[in-house]
């Protein structure tokens, strides 16, 4: 974890953190060609952390309500369901759990 003071605001309005740019705090963006499908610069109080999550080879099929119910039930028991610095938190937000 780092402090929010280590994040630099660029003239374009985007944020720069460790050489990577982000649209803002707590805003998910895709990462094409990376090991994970999404990344987010999570901010909790004065602390910030880059969180990556999602399998890039997996397609999300949210159209079936059973898929959503199954995922939400499965992921609810995983540690970090309510912690902004965990991948599970952001993944569950993508599914609206």
matplotlib code that plots the C-alpha trace (Angstrom):
import matplotlib.pyplot as plt

x = [0.0, 1.1, -0.2, -2.4, 0.3, 2.3, -0.3, 0.3, -2.6, -1.7, -2.8, -5.3, -7.0, -5.9, -3.9, -0.4, 0.8, 4.0, 4.3, 0.7, -2.2, -5.7, -9.0, -9.4, -9.7, -12.0, -12.7, -12.2, -10.5, -9.6, -6.0, -5.6, -2.6, -1.9, -2.1, -5.4, -8.5, -9.1, -7.3, -8.3, -6.5, -8.3, -8.4, -9.4, -8.9, -5.4, -4.1, -4.0, -3.3, -3.4, -5.7, -5.8, -8.5, -10.2, -9.0, -8.3, -9.3, -12.7, -15.8, -18.5, -22.0, -24.2, -27.2, -28.2, -29.5, -28.4, -24.8, -25.0, -26.7, -24.1, -21.1, -22.5, -23.0, -19.6, -17.7, -19.5, -17.4, -14.1, -12.0, -12.1, -15.7, -16.0, -12.4, -11.6, -8.1, -9.1, -9.7, -12.9, -14.5, -14.0, -15.1, -18.3, -19.0, -18.7, -21.4, -23.5, -23.5]
y = [0.0, 3.5, 6.9, 9.0, 11.6, 9.1, 9.5, 12.3, 14.1, 14.5, 17.5, 15.3, 14.7, 11.0, 9.7, 8.3, 5.6, 3.6, 4.5, 3.4, 5.7, 5.3, 7.2, 7.9, 6.3, 3.3, 3.2, -0.2, -0.3, -3.2, -4.3, -5.8, -8.2, -8.5, -11.4, -10.1, -8.7, -5.6, -3.2, -0.4, 2.1, 1.5, 4.3, 3.7, 6.8, 8.1, 4.7, 3.6, 0.2, -1.1, -4.2, -6.5, -9.2, -11.4, -14.1, -12.7, -16.0, -16.2, -14.6, -13.2, -14.4, -12.2, -12.7, -15.9, -15.1, -18.5, -17.6, -14.5, -16.3, -19.0, -16.6, -14.5, -17.5, -18.9, -15.6, -14.5, -16.8, -15.7, -13.5, -9.8, -9.5, -6.1, -4.9, -2.4, -3.7, -7.2, -8.6, -10.4, -7.0, -5.6, -8.8, -8.9, -5.3, -6.2, -8.9, -6.5, -9.0]
z = [0.0, -0.7, 0.3, -2.0, -2.1, -4.3, -7.0, -9.6, -11.4, -15.1, -17.2, -18.9, -15.6, -15.4, -12.5, -12.7, -10.2, -10.5, -14.2, -15.1, -15.8, -14.4, -15.2, -11.5, -8.1, -7.8, -11.5, -13.2, -16.6, -19.0, -19.4, -22.8, -23.3, -19.5, -17.0, -15.6, -17.4, -15.3, -13.0, -10.6, -8.5, -5.2, -2.6, 1.0, 3.2, 2.5, 1.2, -2.4, -4.1, -7.6, -7.7, -10.7, -11.2, -13.7, -16.0, -19.5, -21.2, -19.5, -21.0, -18.7, -19.4, -17.3, -19.4, -17.6, -14.0, -12.8, -13.7, -11.5, -8.6, -8.8, -8.9, -6.1, -3.8, -4.6, -4.1, -0.9, 1.2, -0.2, 2.0, 1.2, -0.1, 1.7, 1.3, -1.5, -1.7, -2.6, -6.1, -4.9, -3.9, -7.4, -9.2, -7.1, -8.1, -11.8, -11.2, -9.0, -6.1]

ax = plt.figure().add_subplot(projection="3d")
ax.plot(x, y, z, "-o")
ax.set_aspect("equal")
plt.show()
